[in-house]
Amino acid sequence: MDAHPPGRLITLEGPEGAGKTVIGQRLATALVAAGRSVVLTREPGGTRLGERLRSLLMENGGRVEPRADALLFNGARAQLVAEILRPALAAGQVVVCARYTDSTLAYQGYGEGLALSELRSLAEVATGGLAPHRTILLDVDPEVGLQRKSDTDQTRFEASFDIAFHQRVRQGFLDLAKAEPDRFRVIDASRRVEAVFADVLAVTLEAL
């Protein structure tokens, strides 16, 4: 399979509370208004299987073995790539995806200590080598991001992990961005959403 089909895959990454969902919705709306054909999706999720796995992965039911997390996230990812991402990209669409392979590296790798080489191998199998054309890292201090989440909006990752874990995740994202400056753009997500979105739209249009 061609790892770089003619569409464009734009991924949004970042710690909890960075605003990926809101920014993703705004970005998709703006691109449609500009005449682009857009698919907005998320990880885990986006497919029937992915959404069922999401409910298991996100519910506050206690600790999950990190390797089990990595395998389940990549299972949902494999279905998303096959069912949604590759067909959309082959049709020349812009895909905006909230979270992708970098989240597994940041959370299960930097956050929980699994070897990045193992996680990259899993992602390669799950995606068949499909890499984002542009990854936008919405960077925010975890203490700020976690305060943005209401009690009803909390997942297992907010409820079951301490602040040190979330700090490691944030640093992991920053390290990944530093290692691939051509793919990543880092946006300060601690600001008002209007300012954040303006920067996100600019770096997305740059990639298109």
Number of C-alpha atoms within 10 A of each C-alpha: 8 10 12 16 17 15 21 24 25 25 26 27 25 29 26 26 23 26 23 23 17 12 22 22 14 17 20 22 14 14 17 13 10 9 8 14 16 21 17 19 22 21 21 27 20 22 19 12 15 23 16 14 18 18 13 13 19 14 13 15 12 10 11 12 9 16 15 12 16 21 16 18 25 25 20 23 27 20 20 24 19 14 13 17 29 24 14 22 20 14 13 16 19 23 23 26 25 26 23 23 23 22 21 24 26 27 24 21 24 23 21 16 13 18 12 15 11 14 20 16 11 19 26 16 13 22 22 15 14 20 19 21 17 21 29 24 27 25 23 21 19 22 13 14 19 19 11 15 15 8 10 6 8 18 17 16 18 18 14 14 13 10 12 11 17 24 16 20 26 25 18 22 25 17 13 16 19 14 11 11 11 11 16 23 19 20 19 16 25 17 11 9 14 11 13 17 20 14 16 25 17 10 18 21 9 9 14 12
